[in-house]
């Protein structure tokens, strides 16, 4: 599955620790991340991560484009609700796209724990069926 890992500045340490803790699950999937977050995850886990631009420079929109193309399966986006973000419209647009396309999205550690454990058990394998149906319609 294609998994995006995104974190606001004050949440990057949390996401890095999360990625380290669940490396055995993440290593079975293709990882994508915004700029600095991706670099920090690669350094901490030694997992390959496709890095997009940083969020304020369009990384959130790049991931959103993958969602709109049905190419992203799960997003872990550790948001900082207490700090104003200069690219908040992009964040809102990404969350909206996840809702439109039914892409599982965890925006905090509690939800991320449940989602990653489901990923490890295969609870999200339904995404493969959704992608196959989409490919057949396009084909």
Backbone bond lengths (Angstrom), bond angles and torsions (degrees), N, CA, C in turn:
res aa  C-N    CA-C-N  psi(-1)  N-CA   C-N-CA  omega(-1)  CA-C   N-CA-C  phi
1 X - - - 1.440 - - 1.523 109.75 -
2 X 1.308 115.29 153.92 1.459 121.88 175.63 1.518 108.81 -92.95
3 X 1.320 115.53 123.04 1.460 122.01 -174.90 1.519 109.59 -124.18
4 X 1.345 116.26 129.50 1.461 121.36 176.12 1.517 109.99 -100.61
5 X 1.315 115.54 139.33 1.462 123.33 177.98 1.525 107.59 -123.70
6 X 1.326 116.05 117.75 1.456 122.43 -176.04 1.523 107.78 -135.38
7 X 1.330 117.38 144.72 1.463 119.72 176.17 1.522 110.03 -152.86
8 X 1.315 115.03 137.12 1.454 119.67 170.43 1.525 108.48 -67.81
9 X 1.325 116.67 160.39 1.462 121.35 -172.56 1.527 113.88 -50.30
10 X 1.317 117.79 -46.22 1.459 120.53 -176.41 1.529 112.99 -76.29
11 X 1.330 117.22 -3.16 1.466 121.77 -179.95 1.526 112.89 -114.52
12 X 1.324 116.84 -0.76 1.470 120.42 -177.03 1.531 111.50 -61.17
13 X 1.329 118.17 -43.10 1.467 120.17 179.45 1.523 110.84 -59.36
14 X 1.328 116.23 -41.61 1.470 119.85 178.87 1.524 111.41 -61.94
15 X 1.324 116.70 -44.10 1.464 119.53 -178.52 1.525 111.25 -68.03
16 X 1.307 117.11 -38.02 1.465 119.88 177.72 1.530 109.91 -62.57
17 X 1.321 117.81 -46.05 1.470 120.98 177.86 1.533 110.56 -61.21
18 X 1.312 116.41 -39.19 1.468 121.95 178.33 1.530 110.21 -62.37
19 X 1.333 116.53 -45.59 1.468 120.75 179.97 1.528 111.10 -64.02
20 X 1.301 116.89 -38.74 1.468 120.57 177.29 1.532 109.71 -64.31
21 X 1.324 116.76 -45.97 1.464 120.91 -177.98 1.521 112.16 -62.69
22 X 1.316 116.65 -34.37 1.469 120.22 -176.26 1.534 112.47 -110.44
23 X 1.309 115.73 24.83 1.470 120.27 177.80 1.531 112.11 -52.65
24 X 1.337 120.00 -42.21 1.468 118.94 179.87 1.535 113.39 -59.11
25 X 1.297 117.79 -28.61 1.465 120.74 176.45 1.526 110.00 -82.04
26 X 1.331 116.24 -47.25 1.468 119.92 -176.18 1.529 113.07 -64.47
27 X 1.323 117.71 -30.66 1.460 119.63 -176.77 1.531 112.75 -67.40
28 X 1.316 117.94 -12.47 1.466 122.24 178.73 1.527 112.28 -89.58
29 X 1.333 116.86 2.09 1.462 121.38 -173.90 1.522 110.43 -131.36
30 X 1.325 115.82 171.17 1.457 122.10 176.77 1.520 108.12 -94.95
31 X 1.329 115.76 124.15 1.453 121.05 -175.29 1.528 112.19 -103.66
32 X 1.312 114.20 140.51 1.462 123.21 175.85 1.525 106.70 -128.42
33 X 1.318 116.81 150.85 1.458 119.74 178.42 1.520 109.93 -158.16
34 X 1.318 114.19 160.78 1.453 119.07 171.29 1.527 107.67 -77.80
35 X 1.322 115.94 162.39 1.459 126.37 -170.14 1.512 120.25 -31.97
36 X 1.325 116.66 -85.10 1.460 121.55 -175.02 1.519 111.33 -64.77
37 X 1.312 117.56 -38.73 1.456 120.94 179.09 1.528 109.93 -58.18
38 X 1.320 116.79 -46.52 1.461 121.06 179.28 1.514 112.31 -61.05
39 X 1.317 116.71 -43.29 1.461 120.78 179.45 1.528 110.61 -61.57
40 X 1.305 116.75 -45.61 1.467 120.38 -179.42 1.526 111.69 -64.58
41 X 1.322 117.22 -38.17 1.469 120.11 178.30 1.522 110.46 -67.70
42 X 1.324 117.19 -41.89 1.472 119.98 178.03 1.528 110.61 -61.18
43 X 1.328 116.68 -44.06 1.468 120.07 -179.48 1.527 111.72 -64.31
44 X 1.323 117.22 -39.05 1.470 121.03 -176.04 1.522 113.38 -79.39
45 X 1.337 117.17 -30.47 1.473 119.97 -173.49 1.523 114.08 -112.23
46 X 1.321 116.80 -19.03 1.463 123.28 -173.00 1.526 112.44 64.13
47 X 1.338 116.49 19.66 1.463 121.12 175.18 1.525 109.36 -86.05
48 X 1.334 117.19 147.60 1.465 118.67 174.53 1.531 109.85 -72.97
49 X 1.316 116.05 135.59 1.461 121.95 179.87 1.522 108.17 -136.54
50 X 1.327 116.36 124.15 1.462 120.25 173.30 1.525 106.85 -76.14
51 X 1.329 116.36 120.39 1.461 120.25 -176.39 1.528 111.23 -101.15
52 X 1.329 114.19 131.24 1.458 121.52 172.21 1.529 108.27 -96.25
53 X 1.321 116.55 -175.03 1.461 121.42 174.05 1.530 108.48 -62.23
54 X 1.321 116.54 164.93 1.462 118.96 172.63 1.525 107.81 -65.21
55 X 1.327 116.34 159.68 1.461 120.89 -177.65 1.522 113.87 -52.24
56 X 1.347 118.18 -53.09 1.472 119.49 -178.59 1.532 113.80 -63.69
57 X 1.326 117.17 -18.77 1.472 120.20 -179.30 1.530 112.33 -99.88
58 X 1.328 117.35 10.36 1.459 120.56 174.76 1.507 116.48 116.05
59 X 1.332 118.32 -0.39 1.461 120.82 -178.68 1.521 113.54 -61.08
60 X 1.335 116.13 -39.71 1.468 119.36 177.52 1.521 110.34 -61.65
61 X 1.326 116.64 -38.74 1.462 120.95 179.81 1.520 111.38 -69.97
62 X 1.328 117.36 -35.23 1.468 119.99 176.72 1.530 110.42 -63.10
63 X 1.325 116.41 -42.26 1.463 119.47 177.08 1.520 109.80 -67.33
64 X 1.327 116.79 -39.25 1.461 120.93 176.30 1.517 112.27 -58.83
65 X 1.317 117.10 -36.82 1.467 120.49 177.60 1.521 110.62 -63.93
66 X 1.332 117.07 -37.70 1.471 120.00 176.66 1.527 110.66 -66.08
67 X 1.327 116.85 -37.50 1.467 120.66 177.13 1.523 109.06 -61.74
68 X 1.334 116.81 -47.02 1.464 121.47 -177.82 1.524 111.95 -64.15
69 X 1.327 117.88 -24.71 1.459 122.24 178.39 1.531 111.85 -94.01
70 X 1.332 116.80 7.36 1.462 122.89 -178.48 1.537 111.78 60.24
71 X 1.334 115.46 34.80 1.463 121.17 -178.74 1.524 113.55 -108.80
72 X 1.324 117.51 -0.71 1.464 121.28 178.19 1.525 107.21 -116.97
73 X 1.338 117.03 133.77 1.459 121.12 -174.80 1.524 114.68 -102.35
74 X 1.313 117.15 -35.12 1.465 122.16 -175.62 1.522 108.02 -148.53
75 X 1.335 116.23 142.37 1.462 120.13 176.32 1.521 109.53 -129.15
76 X 1.319 114.57 129.56 1.457 122.71 170.52 1.523 105.85 -108.53
77 X 1.315 116.99 109.54 1.466 122.04 -176.65 1.527 107.67 -125.72
78 X 1.327 115.98 95.75 1.465 120.22 -179.49 1.525 107.78 -79.82
79 X 1.330 114.38 102.70 1.462 121.61 -176.06 1.527 110.79 -92.11
80 X 1.313 115.38 150.72 1.458 122.14 175.18 1.527 107.48 -104.82
81 X 1.340 117.53 101.28 1.455 119.79 -175.87 1.527 113.79 -76.23
82 X 1.329 117.72 -7.81 1.463 120.89 -175.86 1.523 114.01 -101.84
83 X 1.315 117.11 -1.21 1.460 121.03 -179.31 1.522 109.40 -124.29
84 X 1.330 116.53 129.17 1.467 120.69 177.72 1.525 109.09 -64.92
85 X 1.318 116.15 136.58 1.464 121.72 -179.08 1.527 109.24 -110.14
86 X 1.329 118.10 131.21 1.469 119.75 -178.60 1.531 112.84 -65.72
87 X 1.320 116.71 -21.34 1.465 120.59 -178.26 1.535 111.02 -109.61
88 X 1.319 117.43 31.32 1.468 121.74 -178.03 1.527 113.17 -54.43
89 X 1.344 119.54 -37.75 1.477 117.91 176.88 1.532 112.58 -60.03
90 X 1.322 117.56 -34.81 1.463 120.97 177.68 1.524 110.61 -68.26
91 X 1.330 116.48 -39.95 1.458 121.44 178.53 1.524 109.36 -63.11
92 X 1.325 116.08 -46.51 1.464 121.16 179.51 1.526 110.49 -60.76
93 X 1.317 116.45 -41.02 1.473 120.61 179.52 1.536 110.85 -64.05
94 X 1.316 117.34 -40.05 1.470 120.57 179.12 1.526 110.62 -65.71
95 X 1.313 116.96 -44.36 1.470 120.25 178.36 1.525 109.73 -61.67
96 X 1.317 117.00 -41.81 1.466 121.73 178.71 1.522 110.94 -60.78
97 X 1.340 117.11 -45.00 1.465 120.63 179.00 1.528 111.37 -61.51
98 X 1.318 116.70 -38.40 1.471 119.37 177.42 1.519 110.05 -61.73
99 X 1.321 117.04 -38.94 1.462 120.34 177.66 1.527 111.09 -68.33
100 X 1.327 117.26 -42.84 1.466 121.46 -178.96 1.526 110.95 -61.82
101 X 1.337 116.86 -43.19 1.459 121.19 -174.45 1.533 113.91 -100.72
102 X 1.326 116.89 10.60 1.471 122.30 178.02 1.529 112.67 54.39
103 X 1.333 115.81 46.48 1.461 121.33 177.33 1.527 108.25 -93.92
104 X 1.325 118.00 122.43 1.462 119.56 178.41 1.523 111.33 -58.02
105 X 1.336 115.11 130.33 1.465 122.17 -175.60 1.520 109.70 -134.34
106 X 1.324 116.86 123.17 1.465 121.86 174.84 1.522 107.61 -109.43
107 X 1.331 116.45 123.86 1.463 119.89 -178.81 1.520 112.80 -108.71
108 X 1.332 117.07 2.98 1.457 120.18 177.99 1.533 108.83 -151.61
109 X 1.321 114.85 167.83 1.464 120.46 -175.08 1.525 112.63 -60.71
110 X 1.321 118.24 -39.62 1.461 120.52 -178.30 1.515 112.30 -60.91
111 X 1.319 116.59 -49.35 1.460 120.70 179.31 1.529 110.56 -68.60
112 X 1.316 116.42 -36.31 1.467 120.17 179.77 1.528 111.17 -61.98
113 X 1.330 117.32 -39.70 1.468 121.11 178.50 1.528 110.53 -59.39
114 X 1.318 116.52 -46.52 1.462 120.55 -179.47 1.526 110.20 -65.04
115 X 1.334 116.73 -44.49 1.457 121.03 -177.16 1.524 112.11 -66.00
116 X 1.316 118.26 -43.90 1.466 119.63 -178.01 1.526 111.28 -68.80
117 X 1.326 117.86 -34.14 1.462 119.78 177.38 1.532 110.16 -68.39
118 X 1.340 116.58 -37.37 1.461 120.11 174.49 1.514 111.29 -64.40
119 X 1.309 116.61 -39.28 1.463 121.81 177.12 1.524 109.75 -60.82
120 X 1.322 116.05 -44.01 1.464 120.69 179.53 1.518 113.18 -64.31
121 X 1.334 117.31 -31.63 1.474 121.73 179.65 1.521 112.78 -83.88
122 X 1.325 117.41 -12.34 1.460 120.20 -177.47 1.517 113.59 92.91
123 X 1.327 117.02 11.11 1.465 120.84 -178.96 1.526 112.88 -64.61
124 X 1.316 117.47 -17.19 1.465 120.39 -177.76 1.528 112.53 -102.07
125 X 1.317 116.70 11.98 1.463 119.97 179.55 1.530 112.05 -62.55
126 X 1.325 118.03 -16.90 1.470 121.10 176.27 1.520 111.22 -59.04
127 X 1.337 117.42 -24.24 1.467 120.21 178.03 1.527 110.43 -61.20
128 X 1.331 118.20 -34.05 1.460 120.97 178.77 1.525 110.77 -63.76
129 X 1.321 117.21 -38.11 1.465 121.49 177.94 1.524 110.13 -66.76
130 X 1.328 116.73 -43.05 1.468 121.30 178.68 1.525 110.25 -59.94
131 X 1.328 116.64 -43.40 1.471 120.08 179.99 1.525 111.02 -66.75
132 X 1.334 117.85 -40.36 1.468 120.62 178.19 1.524 110.64 -62.29
133 X 1.326 116.88 -44.34 1.475 120.54 178.03 1.527 111.19 -60.59
134 X 1.320 115.81 -41.09 1.459 120.94 179.70 1.531 110.78 -65.59
135 X 1.338 116.03 -41.69 1.471 120.21 178.87 1.514 111.18 -63.72
136 X 1.331 117.87 -38.59 1.462 121.43 -179.77 1.522 110.97 -67.07
137 X 1.321 117.22 -37.15 1.468 121.15 177.85 1.524 110.95 -67.09
138 X 1.353 115.83 -36.57 1.464 120.50 -178.90 1.524 111.74 -78.50
139 X 1.354 116.96 -26.05 1.456 122.44 -171.95 1.461 112.58 -78.58
